Amino acid sequence: MNQRLAVLGAGNMGEAVLAGALSAGWQASDVVATVRTEAKAQHLREAYQVATTSDNVAAVRGAGLVLVGVKPKDVGALLDEIAPGIEPGAVVVTVAAGHPTSFYEERLPAGTAVVRTVPNTPAAIGAGITAIAPGAAATEAHLEAVEHLLAGTGAVVRAAEKDLNAVSAISGSGPAYVFYVADALAEAGVLLGLTRDVARRLAVQTLLGASRLMDESGEHPVLLREKVTSPGGTTAAALRALDDGGVRASFLAAAAAARDRAHELGG
């Protein structure tokens, strides 16, 4: 496979994948990104030393991997535009939400391999997790190429395409849930008399440390929670208040709402 990479739409997620690809060993000379503004082009050239253009068709010519990073509403028009320029054997990778692989396959040359991905925003610092699912023509070799492309953005897992809306509800939207919890914890600290700066630092580091402990220990979250919770103690009282407030049920409802909205958007 030609190892030239075209990033069509270097927004937040497109730029995160671009940065991750370079950290995973791609050469800047083998990467081209398409942009709409000269300011963005200058940023990418200065930050990553990659070529930039506003011409999507020119970008995909000679590219073995084509990353679609435009907004979902713009995907159809983009595919119609680039279809004549797609190289035989190229893999089209999408980070755009909402459209199934069949949407791409119907608009691209017959037999084009399409891999759909669901990344999340921590990919920007190499701490994300991305689920990938193959289209009809994607092979094991194609999936391995996409895994290599995304390796610099964090963990990569494979999933069935039918499950990607559920993936989006958990890991795709998940950072927003964590930020929500962090904000709530910090606000609680302020309510209890802490300064806003101290409350924020306590909340953020607690979430970071707890996440690392779960990951590195491999223990089930329930067991880790029990280790913090002494019978009749302060944590037990706090957890009871959370249960009384329906927090667990609200998380389940939130994930279901996110999944259902993904269905509505065409996924």
N, C-alpha and C positions, 0 to 999 in steps of 0.2 A: 504494500500500500504506500502511495506517495505520502510522505510525512509532512507535507505543507499544510498549514492550518489557516483556515479563513474564519474569522470571528465576525459574524454579521450582526451588528448592533452591540457595541461595547458599552452597555449600561452597567449597572452595579454588578449583576451576575455575570454578564459577558466578560467584564474586566476581571472579575474574580477568577474565572476559568482561565483567562489569558495569563494572569499572574501565576496561577497554579501550574499551568502547562510549562511555563518557563522554569519554574522551580523544580519541575519533574524532569528537566533535561532537554526540553525543546529549545532549539536555537532561535533567537529573535529574528534572524534572517529568513526563517521558514514560516513566519507568522505575519498575516496581514489582517487588519481590523477595519471595519467600515464604520464611519461616523457621520453625523449630520452637521456638526459645527467645527470650525477651525480650532476653537479653544479646546475641545475634546481631543482633536487630532494632535495638537501640540502637547497636551498632557500625556497621551499614550506614547508619543515619540520620545519625550523626555524621560518618562518613568520606566519604559520598557525597551526602548530602542527598536520598536517594531514599525513596519510600514503601515500607513493609513491611506484610506481612500474613501470617496463617497460613492464609488461605482461598485455595486454589489456583484454585477456580472463579471467584471474584471477580477474581483477578489476570489471568486470561486474557480476560475480557470486555473487548472493545475493543482488544485487543492485536494488532498486525499481525505481530509476531515473538514467538514463545514459545520460550524456551530451557529445555530439560529438563536439569537438572543434578543430579537425585537419584541415589542409588546404583542400580546396575543391578537389584538385587533388588526395588527399589521402583517401577520404571518402569511395569510392567503395571498396578498398582493406580492409579498417578497418571494414566495415560492414560484408564482407565475413569472416573475421577473428573472429569477436565476435558473429556472429549469433548463433553458437551452445551453447554459454554460457549465452545468454539472458534469464533472469528469466521470467516465465509466469506472465503476469500482469505488467511487467515493462514498463515504459514510456521512450521512446527515444527522447531526446530534442536536436535539432541541432542549433548551432550558425554559422555553415559553410554556406557560400554564394553559390548560384547557383543551388543547387539541390532541386527539389520539393519533397514533402513527398512521392510521389509514388516511387521515386528512392530508398528511404529507405525501404518502405514496400515490394518492390520486392526482397530485399536481406535479410530481417529479417523474423523470424518465422511468419506464418500467424496469423493475428489478433493483431500484436504488435502495440500499440498506439505510434504514432509519432507526435510530435509537432515541427513545424518549427518556428524559431524566427529570427528577424532582430534587433539586438542590435546596440548600437553605443559606441564609445570609452569613453564618459564621465561616462559610467557604472563603470569604474575603480575607480571613486571617489564617487560612489553612486548618481550621477547626470545624469544618462543616461535615455533613453527611449527605450523600447523594444516592438516591435509588435510581437504578437504570432498568429499562425494559426494552426488549428487542421488538422491532417490527417484523413483518412477514419475511423479508429478505435478509435480515441480519443474522450472521453466523457467530459461532464462538469466537472466531478471530476478530470479528467486528467488535464484539463486546469487550474483548481483552484490550483492543486499541482504545476504546472509550474509557475503560478503567485506568489505563495508563495516562490518558489525557487528563483525567480528573484526580489523579493520585495526589497532586499537590494541593488540592482544595480540602482534603480531609479523608474520611472513610467513604467507601463506596460499597453499596450492597445491591444485589440483584433482586428484582421483584417481578411478579406477573403484571402485565399492563392493567388488568382489571382491578388490581389493588392500589394503583398509584393515587387515586383520590383519597384513599385511607392514609397512604403514606404522606400525602400533602397535608392532611389534617393533623398529623402527629409531628413530623419533623419539619415539613415546609412552613407551617404556621407556628410550630412549636417555639421558636425563639421569641415570638411575640408573647406567648403565655409566660415564658420565663421572665421577660422584661416586666410583664404585668405583676408577677409575684415579687420581683425585686423592688418595684415601685411601692407595692403595698407594704412590704416589710420595712422599707425605709420610712414610709409615712407613719407606720406604727411606732418606729423608734422615736420620731419627732414628737408624736403624741405622748410618749412616755418620758419626754424631757431631754432626749439626746439632741445634739446639734445636727443640722441637716447633713453636714459633711461626714460626721462620724456614723450617723445612721446609714447613709448610703454605702460607706466603705464596709461596714459590718454586713449589710445585706448582700452586696456583690461578692465579697470574699467568702461568705458562708455558702452561697450558691455554687461558686467555683470549687471550693473545697469539698463540698458534699458530692458534687458531680464527679470529681476526680476520685474520691473514695469509692463511689459506686463502680466506676470504670475499672480502677486498679485492683480492688478487692474481689470483684466478680460476684459479690454476695447479692442476694435478692434485696430489693429496697425495703421489703417488710422486715427482714432480719436486721438491717442497718437501723431502721426506725426504732425497732424494739431495743436496740443497744443504747439509744439515747433516752428512752422512755422508762424512767423508774416508776414502779407502782405508786400511785397517789402523789406523784411529783408534779413539778411545774410543767414539764412537757406533756404529761398525760392530760393535765387540765387544758392546755392549749389545743391539743389534738381533739379533745372532746368538743371544744368550742368550734373548731373547724367542721367537725362532723355535724354538729347541731346547725351550723350555717349552710349545710348542703354543699360544701366546697367540692367534695369528690364527685357528687352528682353533677355539679356545674361543669367540671372538667369533661365528664363523659358527654354532656349535652353540647359543650363547645366543640368538641372533636366531631360529633355527629353533624352539627350545623356546618362546620367547615367542609366536611365530606360532601354533604348535600349541595352546598353552594358550588363545589367543584363540578358535580354532576350537571347542575344548571348551566354552568359556563361552557359545557360541551365536552367534559372529560369522560 
